[in-house]
Amino acid sequence: LLYKAATGEIFLSPWGRLTRDNLVVEGENPVIKLRNREFLQNVHATKAHGTDTTFAIDPATSKPSVTPTRKLNYAADELFLDFDEKGEVEKISGEKNATLDESTDSALTNVTANHVEMNFQVVEKESILSRVAAIGNGVVTSRPVAAPGRKLSESHVLRSDNLEMKMRTGGKEIETVATHAPGTLEFLPNLPEQRRRVLTGNN
């Protein structure tokens, strides 16, 4: 570990891990930049992967529950993280072989592309996923999670060179997915009465 106080930079080699609350990032030769030598400003690592876990707050104890309500797993040949002035993550970008897996109690979502960018909104010191962009051979796959009393819906696979996914308030569910280039949407059955369907379009 090398710390340059004059520039507020931390160099880890040949491997390193950064942990901040529920955010964990690790990879080869990470470089951590501090803002005013106090808060995280950005992180760059190669052959990197990370996780970001969200836990619900128990109203009775005001403490996080044991079971996560959302978990993000991401990886790329190059990973970039940008933080706001208080050190909360604002953006995570993956370059080359970028992947994102999001698991909630209702769906499992996987995003792959040459470039994947995640934007977050900071709410009460918590970074909430608000937007995901996938550029270059983008694929978004969403599979429903079985639950008592809930009929299993179809799985969806959307392919395009330019995809944009926006999340509902709270960052746990997808609100919209749009392509900004020709795309293909495939419906995959999970029940015998469902049928496979394919929809194509310029947008």
N, C-alpha and C positions, 0 to 999 in steps of 0.2 A: 504494500500500500504506500502510495506517495501522495502527500498533501501539499499543495502549493497555496500558501496562505494569501499571497499577493493577488492571485487570480481567483481564489475560492474554488479550486479544482481538486478533485480526488481521483487518482488513477489506481485501478486495481488490476493486477496481472498475476498469472495468465487467466485467472477466472475470478469472479466475484459475485456477491449477492447483496442486494439492497432490500431491506424490509422497512416499511413504513405503515404502521397500523395493520390493516388487512391486505396491503399491497406488497407483493413479493416479486422481484425481478432478478434474474441471474443470467449470466452469459460470459462470453470471453472478452477480456480487456475492457471492462466498463469504465466510462469516464463520467463522473458526477460533478455537475456544476452547481455551486451554491450562490444564491442571491444575497448579497451583503454578508457573505460568510455565515449566514444564519438559516435561511430557508432553502429547500431544494428548488432549483431553477429548471434543470433538464438533465437527462441521463441518456447516454448512447452506449449500446453494447452490440456485439456481433454474435451470431449463432445463439440468440437469446430467447428466453421464454419467461412468462410471468403469469401470476394469478392475482385476481382481485375478488375478494369475497365480501358479500353483504349479509349482515345478520339483522333480523327484526329485533326491535327493542321490546322487552317484556314490560307492559305497563305496570305490572304489580311491583317489579323490582327495579325498573328503569335500567336494566342491564341487558346486553345482547343475549339472544337465545342461543342455544347450542347448535341448532340446525340452520344452515344458511338459507336465505330466501333467493339468492342469486349468486352464481359463481362464474367468473370469466377466466378463461385460459387462452393465452395468446402466445404466438411464437413467430419468428422471422429470422432471416439471415442477418438483417440489421434492424434493431429496435430503437425507437426514439420516444422518450417521454418528456412532456413539457408540463410544468407546474405553475400555478398562479402565484401571486405575491405572498400568499400565506403557506405555500408549500403543498397545496392540494392539486392533484393531477387534473389537468385540463384536456390534454390530448395524448394519445398513444398512437404511434405510426409504426407499421411494419413494412419493410422493403425487401422484396424477393422472398418467394415461398412463404408468404404471410398467411397465417391461419388464426381464426378466432372461434372459440367454442363458448357458448353461453348456455348455462343450465338453470332453469327455474322449476317451480313446482308444476308448471303447465306445459312447458315445451323445451326441447333441446334444439338449439340453433347452431349451425356451423357455417362459417364464412371462409372462403379461400380466394386468393387473388395474388397478382404480382405485388400489388400495393393495397394495404388495408389501413384505414385511418379511423380511429374512434375518438369522438368528442364527448366531453363530460360537462354537466352542469353541477356546480358546487352548491349544495343545499345543507345548511347547518353542519358545516365541516365534513360533509360526505360528498364524494364525487359520484354522481348518478349518470349512467350511460344515456346519452340523448341521441346520438347519431353515429352511424357506421357507413363509411364509403369504401367500395371495393373497385379497384381499377385494374384492368388487364386480366382477362380470363377469370372474371369473377363468377363465383357460384355461392348461392345462399341456399342451404338445406334446413328446413324446419320440420321437426318430428314432434307430434303431440305426446304428452306423458299420460299414461293411463291413470285414472283416479276413480274411486267409488262414486257411482251416480252420475258420471260424466261419460257421454258417448265419445268414443275415439274417432277423431276426425281424420281427414286425409293428411298425408305428408306432402310438402311442397318443395320443389327444386326450381330455383330461378337462376338462369345463366345469361350473362351479358358481359361486355367489356367495360361497362360503366354502371355500377349499381349504387343506390343510396337507400339506406334503411333508417327510418326514424322510429324512436321508441315512445311509448306512452309515458305519462307522468309517473315517476318512480323508477323508470328504466328497466322494468321486469318483462314487459310485453312489447311486441312489435306493433306499431300503429300503421305504418305504411312502408312498402318497399317499391321503389321505382327504378326503372332503367333509363339511362340517358343515351342509350344506343340500342340497336336491335337486340331483342331478347327472346328467350323461350321459357315459359312457365309450365312445369309438369306437375300434375296431381297424381300421387301414388296412393292406391287404396290400402287401408289398414283393416278393413272389414269386408266380408264377402259381398255385401250389397253395394259397395263402392266400386267405381270404375276408374281406370287410368285415363287421364285426359291430358292433352297438350295444347297450349295456346302460344302462338308466336305473334310478334308485332315489332314495329320500329321503335315504339316507346310503350 
